[in-house]
Amino acid sequence: MADIPAADQVRPAIARSLLRIFLAVGAHVLLVEVSDEIWVQIAVSVLGIALLTAVAYYRSWSKKADKPKSPCLPAPGIGR
């Protein structure tokens, strides 16, 4: 029997896939409707890479920010 991935593993993968599809459709529309010149293709590629990198950084940052902070415990020997 195949292992079924947990929901917390599937949701981020779906979100990444949807983001990639959205960016691909947007890039296609830009290249078809605006211009198909090489500089536009390069600009669209760089913008897509920058957006994917920004989203990955944000997700990493938000995971760290969402983790509960451990309570401050007194040092051993203090408060006796």
Backbone as numpy.savetxt, mean C-alpha at the origin, in Angstrom:
# Nx Ny Nz CAx CAy CAz Cx Cy Cz
-5.77 -31.42 1.49 -6.62 -30.25 1.49 -5.73 -29.01 1.49
-6.04 -28.05 0.67 -5.25 -26.84 0.55 -5.52 -25.92 1.74
-4.49 -25.22 2.16 -4.65 -24.25 3.24 -5.39 -23.03 2.72
-6.36 -22.60 3.49 -7.13 -21.41 3.13 -6.53 -20.23 3.88
-6.12 -19.16 3.15 -5.52 -18.02 3.84 -6.54 -17.29 4.72
-6.06 -16.71 5.78 -6.91 -15.96 6.70 -7.41 -14.69 6.05
-8.53 -14.18 6.55 -9.14 -12.99 5.97 -8.20 -11.78 6.05
-7.39 -11.71 7.13 -6.49 -10.57 7.25 -5.36 -10.63 6.24
-5.15 -11.78 5.58 -4.16 -11.88 4.51 -4.79 -11.62 3.15
-6.08 -11.93 3.01 -6.75 -11.81 1.72 -7.13 -10.36 1.44
-7.63 -9.65 2.43 -8.11 -8.28 2.21 -7.02 -7.35 1.68
-5.81 -7.34 2.25 -4.77 -6.47 1.68 -4.40 -6.86 0.25
-4.43 -8.14 -0.07 -4.12 -8.57 -1.43 -5.18 -8.08 -2.40
-6.44 -8.12 -2.00 -7.51 -7.61 -2.85 -7.37 -6.11 -3.02
-7.05 -5.40 -1.95 -6.88 -3.95 -2.04 -5.74 -3.59 -2.97
-4.63 -4.32 -2.88 -3.50 -4.06 -3.79 -3.88 -4.32 -5.23
-4.61 -5.40 -5.46 -5.03 -5.74 -6.82 -5.96 -4.68 -7.39
-6.89 -4.22 -6.58 -7.81 -3.17 -7.04 -7.07 -1.87 -7.33
-6.09 -1.54 -6.51 -5.30 -0.33 -6.75 -4.54 -0.45 -8.07
-3.95 -1.60 -8.31 -3.22 -1.81 -9.56 -4.15 -1.71 -10.77
-5.34 -2.29 -10.67 -6.30 -2.22 -11.77 -6.72 -0.77 -12.00
-7.01 -0.04 -10.93 -7.40 1.37 -11.04 -6.29 2.18 -11.70
-5.05 1.97 -11.28 -3.94 2.70 -11.88 -3.73 2.31 -13.34
-3.90 1.05 -13.67 -3.73 0.61 -15.05 -4.80 1.22 -15.95
-6.04 1.26 -15.48 -7.11 1.86 -16.28 -6.86 3.35 -16.44
-6.47 4.01 -15.35 -6.17 5.44 -15.43 -5.03 5.73 -16.38
-3.99 4.92 -16.34 -2.86 5.11 -17.25 -3.29 4.88 -18.69
-4.10 3.88 -18.93 -4.59 3.61 -20.28 -5.39 4.80 -20.81
-6.29 5.32 -19.97 -7.10 6.46 -20.39 -6.21 7.66 -20.70
-5.23 7.93 -19.85 -4.31 9.05 -20.11 -3.56 8.87 -21.42
-3.06 7.68 -21.67 -2.28 7.46 -22.87 -3.13 7.47 -24.13
-4.37 7.03 -24.05 -5.24 7.01 -25.23 -5.85 8.37 -25.48
-6.31 9.04 -24.42 -7.03 10.30 -24.59 -6.12 11.52 -24.67
-5.00 11.52 -23.94 -4.15 12.71 -23.89 -3.08 12.64 -24.97
-2.19 11.71 -24.83 -1.08 11.62 -25.77 -0.42 10.26 -25.61
0.16 9.80 -26.71 0.86 8.52 -26.68 2.36 8.72 -26.88
2.82 9.93 -26.61 4.24 10.22 -26.79 5.06 9.54 -25.69
6.34 9.36 -25.98 7.21 8.62 -25.06 7.34 9.33 -23.71
7.39 10.66 -23.69 7.55 11.37 -22.42 6.31 11.20 -21.56
5.13 11.08 -22.18 3.90 10.86 -21.40 3.92 9.44 -20.83
4.38 8.48 -21.61 4.48 7.10 -21.13 5.43 7.01 -19.93
6.56 7.71 -20.02 7.52 7.71 -18.92 6.92 8.38 -17.68
6.25 9.51 -17.88 5.63 10.23 -16.76 4.56 9.38 -16.09
3.74 8.69 -16.89 2.70 7.84 -16.32 3.32 6.68 -15.55
4.39 6.10 -16.06 5.06 5.00 -15.36 5.66 5.46 -14.04
6.35 6.59 -14.06 6.96 7.12 -12.84 5.88 7.47 -11.82
4.79 8.08 -12.28 3.70 8.42 -11.37 3.08 7.17 -10.76
2.90 6.12 -11.55 2.34 4.87 -11.03 3.24 4.24 -9.99
4.54 4.22 -10.26 5.49 3.67 -9.29 5.49 4.49 -8.01
5.44 5.82 -8.15 5.43 6.69 -6.97 4.16 6.47 -6.14
3.01 6.33 -6.82 1.76 6.11 -6.08 1.76 4.76 -5.37
2.22 3.71 -6.03 2.29 2.40 -5.38 3.25 2.42 -4.19
4.37 3.12 -4.33 5.33 3.23 -3.23 4.73 4.01 -2.07
4.01 5.09 -2.37 3.38 5.89 -1.31 2.32 5.08 -0.57
1.54 4.31 -1.29 0.52 3.49 -0.64 1.16 2.41 0.23
2.23 1.79 -0.26 2.93 0.78 0.54 3.52 1.39 1.81
4.11 2.59 1.68 4.66 3.27 2.86 3.55 3.59 3.85
2.41 4.10 3.35 1.29 4.44 4.23 0.77 3.21 4.97
0.62 2.09 4.25 0.12 0.88 4.90 1.09 0.39 5.97
2.39 0.48 5.70 3.39 0.08 6.69 3.32 1.00 7.91
3.22 2.29 7.66 3.14 3.26 8.75 1.87 3.06 9.57
0.74 2.83 8.90 -0.52 2.70 9.63 -0.56 1.42 10.46
0.10 0.36 9.99 0.16 -0.86 10.80 0.94 -0.61 12.08
2.04 0.13 11.97 2.83 0.45 13.16 2.06 1.37 14.09
1.31 2.33 13.53 0.57 3.28 14.36 -0.62 2.62 15.04
-1.18 1.57 14.44 -2.34 0.90 15.02 -2.00 -0.07 16.12
-0.74 -0.48 16.21 -0.36 -1.43 17.25 -0.50 -0.76 18.61
-1.09 -1.48 19.58 -1.21 -0.88 20.91 0.17 -0.75 21.55
0.35 0.34 22.18 1.62 0.59 22.86 1.61 -0.17 24.19
2.74 -0.74 24.54 2.82 -1.47 25.80 2.80 -0.47 26.95
2.13 -0.82 28.03 2.07 0.10 29.17 3.46 0.27 29.79
3.69 1.43 30.32 4.96 1.70 30.98 5.01 0.94 32.31
5.94 0.07 32.41 6.10 -0.69 33.65 7.26 -0.10 34.44
7.12 -0.06 35.74 8.23 0.47 36.54 9.44 -0.46 36.45
10.59 0.13 36.59 11.83 -0.66 36.57 11.86 -1.58 37.79
12.53 -2.71 37.67 12.59 -3.64 38.81 13.23 -2.94 40.03
12.59 -3.15 41.16 13.12 -2.59 42.40 12.56 -1.22 42.74
11.80 -0.62 41.83 11.23 0.70 42.10 9.78 0.52 42.56
9.37 1.31 43.53 7.99 1.29 44.00 7.72 0.23 45.06
8.74 -0.16 45.80 8.53 -1.14 46.87 8.14 -0.49 48.13
